[in-house]
Amino acid sequence: MKPIKGELIRTIVNEAGDEVGQTNLDGTLIKGHYEIDAELKLHHKLFFRTSGALTKINCITIDHTAHKITLAVDGFSRA
C-alpha cells in the first residue's frame, strides 16, 4: 500500500533512532513489516517519531495477513 498524497505518516524507530517502519494514522503498515518483526524478536523498544519527538509504543500487535498494526501509546489503544 502506498501512502496517499498529503496523508500524515508516522515513522516507527527503534531504541537507536533507526527507522524500521511507517504507518498511516489508522495504523495500516506502509513500510517495514519484516524490520518490525526482527526488532520485536530482539525485545527492542519501538517509538513513533513525528516532527522529531519520540513517543514510546507500549503495545504493538501485527496482523501479518492484513499488514495492520494495533498500538497502545500512553495507555490509549488505537487501531
Biotite code that builds the C-alpha atoms (Angstrom):
import biotite.structure as struc

atoms = struc.array([
    struc.Atom([0.000, 0.000, 0.000], chain_id="A", res_id=1, res_name="MET", atom_name="CA", element="C"),
    struc.Atom([1.398, 3.382, -0.987], chain_id="A", res_id=2, res_name="LYS", atom_name="CA", element="C"),
    struc.Atom([0.710, 6.472, 1.087], chain_id="A", res_id=3, res_name="PRO", atom_name="CA", element="C"),
    struc.Atom([-1.890, 8.891, -0.252], chain_id="A", res_id=4, res_name="ILE", atom_name="CA", element="C"),
    struc.Atom([-0.579, 12.351, -1.108], chain_id="A", res_id=5, res_name="LYS", atom_name="CA", element="C"),
    struc.Atom([-0.959, 14.625, 1.906], chain_id="A", res_id=6, res_name="GLY", atom_name="CA", element="C"),
    struc.Atom([-1.535, 11.735, 4.325], chain_id="A", res_id=7, res_name="GLU", atom_name="CA", element="C"),
    struc.Atom([0.158, 12.043, 7.720], chain_id="A", res_id=8, res_name="LEU", atom_name="CA", element="C"),
    struc.Atom([2.758, 9.308, 8.149], chain_id="A", res_id=9, res_name="ILE", atom_name="CA", element="C"),
    struc.Atom([4.075, 8.036, 11.476], chain_id="A", res_id=10, res_name="ARG", atom_name="CA", element="C"),
    struc.Atom([7.632, 6.788, 11.453], chain_id="A", res_id=11, res_name="THR", atom_name="CA", element="C"),
    struc.Atom([8.481, 3.842, 13.710], chain_id="A", res_id=12, res_name="ILE", atom_name="CA", element="C"),
    struc.Atom([12.024, 3.892, 15.096], chain_id="A", res_id=13, res_name="VAL", atom_name="CA", element="C"),
    struc.Atom([13.988, 1.575, 17.379], chain_id="A", res_id=14, res_name="ASN", atom_name="CA", element="C"),
    struc.Atom([15.951, 2.444, 20.533], chain_id="A", res_id=15, res_name="GLU", atom_name="CA", element="C"),
    struc.Atom([18.919, 3.628, 18.455], chain_id="A", res_id=16, res_name="ALA", atom_name="CA", element="C"),
    struc.Atom([16.706, 6.007, 16.466], chain_id="A", res_id=17, res_name="GLY", atom_name="CA", element="C"),
    struc.Atom([16.917, 3.946, 13.265], chain_id="A", res_id=18, res_name="ASP", atom_name="CA", element="C"),
    struc.Atom([13.793, 3.970, 11.101], chain_id="A", res_id=19, res_name="GLU", atom_name="CA", element="C"),
    struc.Atom([12.231, 0.489, 10.973], chain_id="A", res_id=20, res_name="VAL", atom_name="CA", element="C"),
    struc.Atom([8.765, 1.196, 9.587], chain_id="A", res_id=21, res_name="GLY", atom_name="CA", element="C"),
    struc.Atom([5.973, 3.587, 8.721], chain_id="A", res_id=22, res_name="GLN", atom_name="CA", element="C"),
    struc.Atom([2.224, 3.635, 9.349], chain_id="A", res_id=23, res_name="THR", atom_name="CA", element="C"),
    struc.Atom([-0.582, 5.997, 8.486], chain_id="A", res_id=24, res_name="ASN", atom_name="CA", element="C"),
    struc.Atom([-2.883, 7.373, 11.183], chain_id="A", res_id=25, res_name="LEU", atom_name="CA", element="C"),
    struc.Atom([-5.297, 4.423, 11.166], chain_id="A", res_id=26, res_name="ASP", atom_name="CA", element="C"),
    struc.Atom([-2.438, 2.017, 11.899], chain_id="A", res_id=27, res_name="GLY", atom_name="CA", element="C"),
    struc.Atom([-2.031, 0.478, 8.448], chain_id="A", res_id=28, res_name="THR", atom_name="CA", element="C"),
    struc.Atom([1.553, -0.615, 7.973], chain_id="A", res_id=29, res_name="LEU", atom_name="CA", element="C"),
    struc.Atom([3.030, 1.021, 4.890], chain_id="A", res_id=30, res_name="ILE", atom_name="CA", element="C"),
    struc.Atom([6.696, 0.065, 5.244], chain_id="A", res_id=31, res_name="LYS", atom_name="CA", element="C"),
    struc.Atom([8.903, -2.101, 7.482], chain_id="A", res_id=32, res_name="GLY", atom_name="CA", element="C"),
    struc.Atom([6.897, -5.258, 8.124], chain_id="A", res_id=33, res_name="HIS", atom_name="CA", element="C"),
    struc.Atom([9.935, -7.545, 8.454], chain_id="A", res_id=34, res_name="TYR", atom_name="CA", element="C"),
    struc.Atom([12.110, -4.977, 10.223], chain_id="A", res_id=35, res_name="GLU", atom_name="CA", element="C"),
    struc.Atom([9.493, -4.524, 12.954], chain_id="A", res_id=36, res_name="ILE", atom_name="CA", element="C"),
    struc.Atom([9.225, -8.298, 13.390], chain_id="A", res_id=37, res_name="ASP", atom_name="CA", element="C"),
    struc.Atom([13.003, -8.507, 13.825], chain_id="A", res_id=38, res_name="ALA", atom_name="CA", element="C"),
    struc.Atom([13.045, -5.683, 16.394], chain_id="A", res_id=39, res_name="GLU", atom_name="CA", element="C"),
    struc.Atom([10.275, -7.322, 18.418], chain_id="A", res_id=40, res_name="LEU", atom_name="CA", element="C"),
    struc.Atom([12.077, -10.677, 18.409], chain_id="A", res_id=41, res_name="LYS", atom_name="CA", element="C"),
    struc.Atom([15.138, -8.906, 19.837], chain_id="A", res_id=42, res_name="LEU", atom_name="CA", element="C"),
    struc.Atom([12.900, -7.302, 22.528], chain_id="A", res_id=43, res_name="HIS", atom_name="CA", element="C"),
    struc.Atom([13.828, -3.789, 21.389], chain_id="A", res_id=44, res_name="HIS", atom_name="CA", element="C"),
    struc.Atom([11.628, -0.866, 22.348], chain_id="A", res_id=45, res_name="LYS", atom_name="CA", element="C"),
    struc.Atom([9.835, 0.876, 19.496], chain_id="A", res_id=46, res_name="LEU", atom_name="CA", element="C"),
    struc.Atom([8.787, 4.512, 19.230], chain_id="A", res_id=47, res_name="PHE", atom_name="CA", element="C"),
    struc.Atom([6.781, 6.753, 16.918], chain_id="A", res_id=48, res_name="PHE", atom_name="CA", element="C"),
    struc.Atom([8.666, 9.775, 15.621], chain_id="A", res_id=49, res_name="ARG", atom_name="CA", element="C"),
    struc.Atom([6.512, 12.645, 14.381], chain_id="A", res_id=50, res_name="THR", atom_name="CA", element="C"),
    struc.Atom([8.092, 16.084, 13.994], chain_id="A", res_id=51, res_name="SER", atom_name="CA", element="C"),
    struc.Atom([11.232, 14.878, 15.784], chain_id="A", res_id=52, res_name="GLY", atom_name="CA", element="C"),
    struc.Atom([9.543, 13.961, 19.091], chain_id="A", res_id=53, res_name="ALA", atom_name="CA", element="C"),
    struc.Atom([9.565, 10.307, 20.187], chain_id="A", res_id=54, res_name="LEU", atom_name="CA", element="C"),
    struc.Atom([6.511, 8.568, 21.677], chain_id="A", res_id=55, res_name="THR", atom_name="CA", element="C"),
    struc.Atom([7.009, 5.098, 23.147], chain_id="A", res_id=56, res_name="LYS", atom_name="CA", element="C"),
    struc.Atom([4.809, 2.351, 21.748], chain_id="A", res_id=57, res_name="ILE", atom_name="CA", element="C"),
    struc.Atom([3.686, 0.377, 24.801], chain_id="A", res_id=58, res_name="ASN", atom_name="CA", element="C"),
    struc.Atom([1.987, -2.450, 22.931], chain_id="A", res_id=59, res_name="CYS", atom_name="CA", element="C"),
    struc.Atom([2.181, -3.485, 19.298], chain_id="A", res_id=60, res_name="ILE", atom_name="CA", element="C"),
    struc.Atom([0.329, -6.327, 17.599], chain_id="A", res_id=61, res_name="THR", atom_name="CA", element="C"),
    struc.Atom([0.881, -7.217, 13.963], chain_id="A", res_id=62, res_name="ILE", atom_name="CA", element="C"),
    struc.Atom([-1.671, -8.937, 11.745], chain_id="A", res_id=63, res_name="ASP", atom_name="CA", element="C"),
    struc.Atom([0.607, -10.399, 9.063], chain_id="A", res_id=64, res_name="HIS", atom_name="CA", element="C"),
    struc.Atom([-2.226, -11.058, 6.638], chain_id="A", res_id=65, res_name="THR", atom_name="CA", element="C"),
    struc.Atom([-3.738, -7.586, 6.729], chain_id="A", res_id=66, res_name="ALA", atom_name="CA", element="C"),
    struc.Atom([-0.421, -5.718, 7.255], chain_id="A", res_id=67, res_name="HIS", atom_name="CA", element="C"),
    struc.Atom([-2.180, -3.890, 10.075], chain_id="A", res_id=68, res_name="LYS", atom_name="CA", element="C"),
    struc.Atom([-0.708, -2.947, 13.419], chain_id="A", res_id=69, res_name="ILE", atom_name="CA", element="C"),
    struc.Atom([-2.630, -2.163, 16.577], chain_id="A", res_id=70, res_name="THR", atom_name="CA", element="C"),
    struc.Atom([-0.835, 0.009, 19.074], chain_id="A", res_id=71, res_name="LEU", atom_name="CA", element="C"),
    struc.Atom([-1.202, 1.473, 22.514], chain_id="A", res_id=72, res_name="ALA", atom_name="CA", element="C"),
    struc.Atom([0.569, 4.715, 23.300], chain_id="A", res_id=73, res_name="VAL", atom_name="CA", element="C"),
    struc.Atom([0.357, 6.353, 26.725], chain_id="A", res_id=74, res_name="ASP", atom_name="CA", element="C"),
    struc.Atom([-2.360, 3.948, 27.812], chain_id="A", res_id=75, res_name="GLY", atom_name="CA", element="C"),
    struc.Atom([-4.730, 4.738, 24.939], chain_id="A", res_id=76, res_name="PHE", atom_name="CA", element="C"),
    struc.Atom([-5.445, 1.968, 22.454], chain_id="A", res_id=77, res_name="SER", atom_name="CA", element="C"),
    struc.Atom([-5.687, 2.982, 18.825], chain_id="A", res_id=78, res_name="ARG", atom_name="CA", element="C"),
    struc.Atom([-6.249, 0.854, 15.735], chain_id="A", res_id=79, res_name="ALA", atom_name="CA", element="C"),
])
